[in-house]
């Protein structure tokens, strides 16, 4: 089989019909594929919708499991997949017509470990509001580290095709029940990949969901988890950066560490958490060798923030006034 499309579902009954329909009515032109729907203990009607589709379309397979988060659902999908390549399609996103088959033809021809491509962004009425991750098409195939050094890579796992056996042989898994789990996964993927290519094709639409966890104002337990997970994810990427990579690859990943660390520290300072809790999480950054911040993000505003908050007196002042 050419392709396994892995779709985790959890509280997505509003969006799932369009997502599934976009795959089964697409133009595949001889490409063989399966859809693996991973029900992550969804409490709404998502599973019922998936079962109704599976009765009409036998290429849909449904797996139900205890809740393990988006990363856990994707890991299950990879292990159960039968395709040579896997594509992670979030259940509120959808495929555009007649494009993914062209992507897959290139991927198969070049026998890539990873292919990275573009996406459009749409609002909740499915009107286009922008583009994301648009790639220039490079005919050259790169190693993962050369690709990082020349073009960097996007955190998202949903604008890429991955060779399934490459993921399995290298034990490449998503962190489970963790926010921003795409970023450390892809950092590890790209440093281990031997054949990577950027494609100008745009086969997928990303929904700009205003109720998404990444766009809502985080408070309470949700905020605490996001802070903890951000530290965990950044530490993971930092460990990869210091694992003996070529110098330029290491510098790119360190830049990402600076972006994540500065964002986490700003989130802590601006939050409504008690001061003693803020101090605890700043101590966690320090214990994970993320603070003081030794790297630069190459984003002027972020680097200015890094410079001033590395001064302990200024940091203590900000803790008092914010």
Phi, psi and omega in degrees: 000141183284314194218136170246122178259116187258121184235100174287143178233135175198111179056049184231028184300334179291327188252340189299319181303316180294320179301307182294318181298325182296335179275309189287337178260008181287167179265107186258337172050055174090352176287129177266136185211164171224156174246121177253107178268121180253107178280110184266053182058046181293131183274352183261204184270015183300317182296319178300317179298315180299319179294321178298319177294319184295334178291332180266332186233101186292347178286354177270123176245138183244131176237128176251140181212165172296153185299120177231013179078174183300316180298318179295322178294319178294318179300317177299317180300318180296317182293329182268352186288154176242358183279154174294329178234153177237146176229129180264110180250114177291148191287350173258004175256178180202159178277144171273155186291140163064028181243316185298329178295325178292320176301314185293327178297319177293315182300317179293317181299317184271353182053052185284152167279321181216139169235134181244137185217186186263178178209158168255159176249137180231156176273186185287351172260009178066028172271137181294130179238001179163186179229152179225146171059028182294130187250145165280141181276117177255125182285344181280143173263131184246157162290161181299319181290321176296321179298314178303315184293326183273321191228000185059199176202158180271146180295326188298141172270357188261006173239039183213153164250139180238138173286122189298316183293330175297317178297316183290315182295330181261007178053047182267111184232155172281146168295138185263146181052044183225131174290154177058037184288343179296322190296308179292327177302309183289328175302315180289321179302310187289326179288341181259346184287143179261332184225111185229146180214146173260137180238141180281352182297151179234090187264356191221148176248131178259127179280129174274087184270114183294341179266006179297147180300331182280349182246344178285153171290124184271133180220164172057222184298326179297317178296315180301315180296319181297319178296311180301315182292324179297318177295317180299313182295316182294319177299320179299312180295321179299319178299318178296317181300328183262020186266018177090035181276165171305150189304315183292323176298316178301319181294321179297316181291325176295324176299320178294322176300319179296319179297312182293316183295314180297322177295320179293316180297318178297319178299318179297312184295323184274354184286169176265019177292150176301151184302322181296326178287320176302316180298323180298316183286329173294322175297323177296320175301317180294318181293337177265014178060034179251349178219137355304157184271114186269347185252167179243145183272345186070013172253114190308313182296319179295318183292327174295317177298317178300315183298314184285325182280348171289342174279114186299326180295317178294320179298317178297323178296315179297324177296328180282324189264340182265000000 
